[in-house]
Amino acid sequence: MSAPLRVLLVEDSPDDAELLLRELRKGGFAAVCERVESAEAMASALERESWDLVIADYILPRFTGLAALELMRKKGIDLPFIIVSGKVGEDAAVKAMKAGAHDYFVKGHLARLAPAITRELSEHRNRLDRARATAELRSLKKAIETMPIGVTITDIEGVITYTNPSEAAMHGYSVPELLGTDVRRLAPPHTWKPMTAAQLKRRKSLSRESVNVRRDGSLFPVYLVSNVVTDADGEPVAIISTCEDISQRKQVEETLRKQLAAMESSIDGMVIVDEAGNIVYANQAHAGIHGYEEPPELIGKHWSMLYEPEESARIEREIMRILRKKGKWRGEAMGRRSDGSTFPQEVSLTVIDGGGVISVVRDISERKETEEKLRYMSTHDPLTGFYNRAYFEEEITRLQRSRLFPISVVMADVDGLKMTNDTGGHAAGDRLLQQAATVLSSVFRAEDMVARIGGDEFVVLLPEADEAAVAKAVQRVRDVLRTSSPVLGGINLSLSLGTATARESGGLLEALRLADERMYEDKLTRQSRLSLLKV
């Protein structure tokens, strides 16, 4: 079945346009084309319609392919742009590629046109996906920065790698004062409960009430939710915690027993069950959280109707035992709505006189989504989408214990990043890094691990790959750079590369060191060649 394709064709010859359409149909595309010959006509077409691709002749009577490319860029439109002309010499082709064209062809030699279009359409989709992912990460970071509850990320040793303003202010600090310090400074010594990596692996998540300490030494009650972030093998790499100052809530919980009228105004769901487990009171919020119109629909029913059978059994087996022993319990459960759908909830249970129980419930669906996105942020570089240094170091530890040898290492350094930043600004430098990431993503296998470990440094780990395999991979990188490297900030995208292979576990760190050394040798060699050329 032919793939639909909307093509804006910058071409003055109807015959040449028909030949191009015939070539596209032959290549498996159901092409819909509009032909334009001037800047005005092209601008109108871009504003009026959406297109998949632009194909332009290099020279037209009243227009040029380069002018068409510039017009598209000024409008902020990102589309695959291919030059097809009968007058494209090598110098003109290079000039077009430097200007941002994605490929070029000579009329009459279009055998590669359809595969090139397929490739460029795929790369265009990837660019859009990366842009969306970057925007989502920025939005997520902004949301976390403005959240009223504290959010902190630490490594497994307890060193703070991220904290939001609410967390810092809650404890009387600024964000920079907390970064890089031990998270235990926020809690009094009697609450410290150090855990090994093995314990963290088993625990996964921990919710509890505790007491934290402010900078001035004053104590205040908090509700902490900690989740262990693991790598692909389940090994802990970070801990994400939310911290809520519950001073006011504690006061409310103390007075709830005497002032049931105040419960109706609460945004949290509140319910009282008798000793037999039947609901004797529910506020409007509790009914709404579970999808019921009015509280009377719940009165007289057993509390288990608000949970799936398996969750009800877990509550009876695990939570009620603690509640009977301690008189209170706080944690998370999966509630069930009247339509049968389930949702995560935060639950606080307190035993009251007569053996009944007060339950305070809050729908935490949005918070759970935020925590999931935070897990991603803790292991990935937001600019490139590759793994970050923290994850890379954990992966090295895992691979040293694996049976995936030989393991090859590729160290890559983006040449000229500082010059790009100096001449084109950091936005241009970011684009250069993203283009480097695109090149690396296009070459390496899904099972290879690519990480950004420094400002301009990337590392690739290739499990079960020997010297010959890594040499082929590096050659593919050089081929891609040679054939499609754009210019950003006045500098061609260029990577200095170094490789090494570890045959057994003990040689992996040495392979990293050797690959890094060879990468710098490659960089020096390149710089020397450039110096000789200038002389």
N, C-alpha and C positions, 0 to 999 in steps of 0.2 A: 504493500500500500504506500502510495506517495506521501511524503511529508509536506504539509503546507508550509509555504515560505512567502513572506511579504517582502518584496525587494524594491528599494528606491534606486533607480538606475539613472546615474548622471551621464548621459550619452547623447550626442547630437545625431548619430546615424541610426535610423530605424532598422536598417538591415543588420547592423552589428548588434542592436538590441535583440532582434529576433534570433540571431545566432546564439547569443548568451542564454536566452530563454530555452532554446532547444537543448543546449548543453546542460542546463539545470534539470530539465525534465528527464534527460538521459541519465543524470546522476540520482534520480529518485525523488526529486522535489516537485510538488505541485505549486509552482511559482505563480504568484500574482505580482505584477510589475507595474510601476508608474515611471515613465521616462521624463526627465527634466533636463533643460539645457542651460539654465541660468541660475544665479544666486537667488533671485526673487522666487522663481518657480520651486526651487529646492526648499527655501524657507517656508513657503506656503504649504508644501507637502509635509514637511516635518511637523508643522503646527496642526495640520488638519487630520493626519493619520498617525497610527503607530506602525513601526516597521521592525522587521527582524534583522535587516542587513542593508548596507549601502554598497553598491558597486559603482565605481566612477572611472571614466576615461581620464587619462592624465592631462590631455590638452583638448579643449573645445574652443570653438570660435569666440565665445563670450564668457568663458568660464574655464577653470582648471580643477583637476582633482585635488590639488593641495588646498585651493580656496574652498572647495566643498568640505574638505576635512576640517578646516579652520572654522567654517560656518557652523558645522555640527557641534564642535567643541565649545564655541562661544555660547551656544544655546544650552550647554550643559547636558547634552544627549550622549549617552554611552552606547554605541552600537558597533558591531563588527564592520570594518571599513576596508574594502579590497579594491586595489587599483587593477584595472584591466585595460591595456592600451596597446596600440600598435607602435608607439613611439617611446617605449620605456627602455632606455639604456641602463647600464649598470649604475651610473652616477645618479640618474633620476630615481631609480628604484631605491637606492640607499637613502636618498633625500626624503622619499616618501615614507620609508620605514621610520626614519628619525622623527618625522613629523607626527607619527602616530598611526600610520596605516598598519593594518594587521597582516597583509600579504599583498603580493602583486603578481600579475600574469601578463604575458604577451598574447595579444589576440592571435588566434590560430594555434595556440599551445595551451589548451584549457583542460587537458586530461586530469590535472590535479585540482581543478576548481571545486568540484563537488566535495571531495574529501576535506579540502581546506575549509569550505563553508561549514561542514559538519563539525570540524574541530573548533572553529572560531565561535560557533553558536554555543558549543559546550563550555568553552572558556568564558564566554559572556555570561552564561547562567551562573557559573562559579563566582564571577566577580560580583554579580548581584547578590548571590547568597552570602558572600563574605561581607558585603556592605550592610546587608540586613542584620547579620550576626553582630557586627561591630556596633551598629545602632542600638541593638537590644542590650548589649553589654553596657553601653554608656547609659542607657535608660535605667538599667538595673542598678548600676553604681549610684546614679543620682537618687534613685528611690531609697537605697540603703543609707546613703548619706543623710537623708532627711527623715528616716524612720525615728519614731519616738522611743523605741527600745534600743538597747545596746546590741551591737553585733561585733563579734571579735573572731578572728581566725588566728590560730597558733599552729606551729609545727608540733610534732609529737613529743618534743622536749618541753613544750610550754612557752616557747618564745613567741611573742606577739608579732605577726606579720601583717595584720590588718586590723583596724578598729575604726568604728564610725564616730562622728562627733557626739552622738547621744551617749555612747559608752564612756567616752572620755569625760564629758561634762558631768555625768552621773557620779563619777568618782573624784571630781575636782581637778582633772588634768586637761591638758590639750592633747590632740592626737599625736603630734611629734614626740611628746614626752613619753608616750606609752610604746611606740613602735620599737621593736628590738629588745624589749625588756621582758622579764619573767611575769607571766600572767598572775602568778601567786601574790604579787604585790597588791592585788585588788581584793584579797580575802585574808581574814585573820588566820594565823597558823593552825588553830584547832580545827579548821575546816579543810585543810589540805589533805588530799587523798591521792598521792602519786600512783600512777598506773603504768605498768610495762606495756610494750608494744603488743605482747600476746594478750594482755588483759583488755587493751583497747580493741583489739580485733574481735574478741568475744563480746564485748559490751555493745559496740556499735552506736548506741544512743543512751543518753542519761538525762532524765528530767528530775529536778529536785528543788525544794525550797532551801535556801541557805542564808548566810549573813555575809555581806561584803563590807569592806572598809574604805572610807573616803581618804583623800589626801591628808585631811586634818585629823585623822584617827577616829572619827565617828563611825559607828556601825549602822547599817540599815539592812532590812530584810529584802531579799531578791528571789526571783524565780528564774532558775537557770535551765536552759535546754541545750545540751551538748550533743553533737552528732559527729561521729568519726568518719572522715573522708578516706576511702581506700582506693588503691590502684586496681588495675584489671585483675590482679591475682588476689585481691582482698587484703593486701597489706596496708596498714594505716600510714597515711602521708600527712594528714592535717586534722585539726579539730575545729569545727565551726560551732560557736556558742552564741545564743541570744540571752541577754540579761535584762530583766524587767524589775524595776524598783516597785516592790509590792507593799510598801509601807501603808499606803492608803487602803489597799485591798485587805490587808490584815486587820485594819481597824473595822472595815466593813464586815468582814467575816465574824468578828467578835460581836458586833451589834445585830447581825441578822437574826439571831435567835430571839431577840427581844422586839425587833421591829420588822415583822413580816410585811407590813405595808410598803416599806421601802423596796422590797424585792420586785414589786411590779414595775418600778421605773428603771430597773437595771437593763442594760443592753445584753448582758449575759443571760443565758437560759438558767433558770433556777427551779428545782423540783424537790419536794419532800416526799419520801417514801416511808411507809410504816414498817414495823418489825417483820411483817410478812412479805415485804417487798412491793406492796401495792402503792400506787401514786395517790397521795392525799392532797397535794398542792402542786400546781405548775404555773409559772408566770407566762405572760404572752410571748416573751422572747423565746422561752423554751419550746413552746408549741410551734412558733414560726421557724426556729432552727431545724426542727424535725419535719417541717412541711405540713403542719396542721393549722387549721383556721383559728381555732379557739382552744384554750386550756381544758374546758370540759370534755373534749374528745379523749383526753388522757386520764382523767380522774377515774380511779377505781381499777385501772389496768395495771398489770405487772410491769415493772420497769424494763424487763427483758424485751418488751415489744419494740423498744427503741434501738435494738441492736440485732445483728445477724446471729443465728444460733451459735456459731463457733465463737464469736466475740462474747456473747453472753456467758458461754461456758468458761472462757478465759477469765472474765471478770469474777465469776463465782470462785474459780479455782485459785487465782493469783491475788486479785485485788481485795476481795472480801476478807481473805485471811489476814492481810496486813491491816485492813481497816478495823477488824475486830481486836487486833493486838494493840494498835497504836491510837485508835480513835480518829484517825484522819488519813487521807491518802490524796496525792496529787499526781497527775500524769496525763497520758494521752490514750484515747480509745478511738474506735471507728464506729460512728453513729449511723443509724439508718433512718432515712426519711420515709414519709408516708407512701411515696411512689416507688420505694424499694431501692433507691440509690443510696450510696454510702458516702461518708465524708469524715475527714479527720477532725477530732475535737479535743480540746483541752478540758480536763475534768478535775474538779476539786470536790472531795467527799469528806464530810464531817459527821461523826456520830453525835446525835443529840439525846437528851434525856428521854427515856422510854424505849430506847433501842432503835429509833428511826434514824434516817440519814438525810442530810441536806446535800444536794448535788448542784454544783455551779458548772455550767457547760458553756464553752465558747467555740464557735466554728473557726478552725485555724487553717482552712484550705489555702488562703492567700499566703500565709506565713510558710506553709510547707512548700509552695511553689518557689518562694524566695530562697528557702534553704537549699532546694535542689539546684537553683541557678548559682548559688554561692559555692556549692561543691565544684561546679564547673570552673568558676573563677579562680578557685584555689589551686588548680592544676594546669591552667592554660594561660598563655600570653594573649592579652586582649587584642593586640595589634595584628598578629599573624594568625591566630587561632591554633598555633602549635603548642605543644606542652611547654611548661616553664622549667626553670632550673630545679625547683624543689621536686617536681615529678621526675625529672631526668635523673637526679641523684638517687631517688628511690628505685628507679628502673635499673640503674647500674647495679645496685645491691641485689635486686631480684635476679638479674641476668647472671651475676657471678655464681648464683646457686643453681642455675638452670643447666639443662643438657642441650642447649641450642648452639654449642660451639661447632665450627668456628664462627665467631662474631666479628664482623668488620665495622670499622668506625670511619665516618667521613666528617672532617671538620671543615666548615665553610665560613669565610669572612667576607662581608660585603665591602668591596673596594670603594673608596672615595665617599663614604657616608658623611664624614665630617665636612668635606668640601661641599657636598650637596646641601647639608644643613646650613652651612655658612652662606652659600650663594642663593639657595632657593628657599630657605626656611625649613623648620622641622617638619612641616607638612609634606614637603618634597622628600625629605629623608624618610618619613613614614611610608610614602608611596614606593620609594626605592626598596625598603625592607619588605613591603607587601608583594612587590614584583618578584623579589628574590624568593619569597615563600611560595609564590605561584610556580616558579620554575622548579623548586625542590619538590613540591607536591605532585607536579606532573611527571616526575622521573621515578620516584621511589615507590616501593611496593606498599600495599596496605599493611603488611606485617612489620614494616620498618618503622622505627620510632624517630620522628623528627622533632627537635626541641630548639627553642631560642634560649640560649644560656647567657647572653650578654647583649649589649647595645647593638653590635653588628655581627655577632657570632651565632652560628647555628651548628648543631651537631646531629648526625644521623647514626643510629645504631641499626645494623643489618644482621639479624640473627640468621644462622645457618648460611652464611655467605663467605666464601673464601676470597683470596686475593684477586682471582680472575673475575669473580662476580662484582666485586666492588670497583674494579677497574672499568668494567663495562658501564656500571652505573655512573661513575664520574664522567666517562666519555659522553654519556647521554646528556648529562648536565651541560658539558661544554658545547655539545651540538645545539642544544636548545638556546643557550646564550648566544651562540654564533649566528643562528638563523633568525631569531626573533627578539633580540635584546633591544628594548626601547631606550630612550634617553630621558633622564629625569634630572633636573637641576643642572643641565649642561654636561652630565656625566653618563657614559654608557654603563648599564648594569653589568658589573663584572664581579666574579667571585674567585677568591683565592681558596684553593682546595688542598686538603691533605688527607691521606688515608693510612690506615694500618689495620692489621688483622690479628685477633687473639685466638690462638688455637685451643686454649684451655682457660679455666676460671682465673688462675693466678695472673694471667697476662692481660686482662681487660684494662686495668688502670694504666699499665705500661703502653697498651695500644692507644689509649686516649692521649697520653703524653706524646707519643710518637706522631700520631696524626696531627696534633696541634703544632708540633715542631715542623712537620712537613708543610703544613699550611702556611706557616710564616716563611718558610723557604720559598714556596711558590709565590708569595706576595713580593718578597725581595727580588726574585727573578723577574717578575713582571715589571717592577719598578725600574730595575736595571735596563730591561729592554726599552722601556719608554724613554729613559735618559739617553740611551744610545741613539734612538730615533730622533730625539730633539737635537742632539749634537750633529 
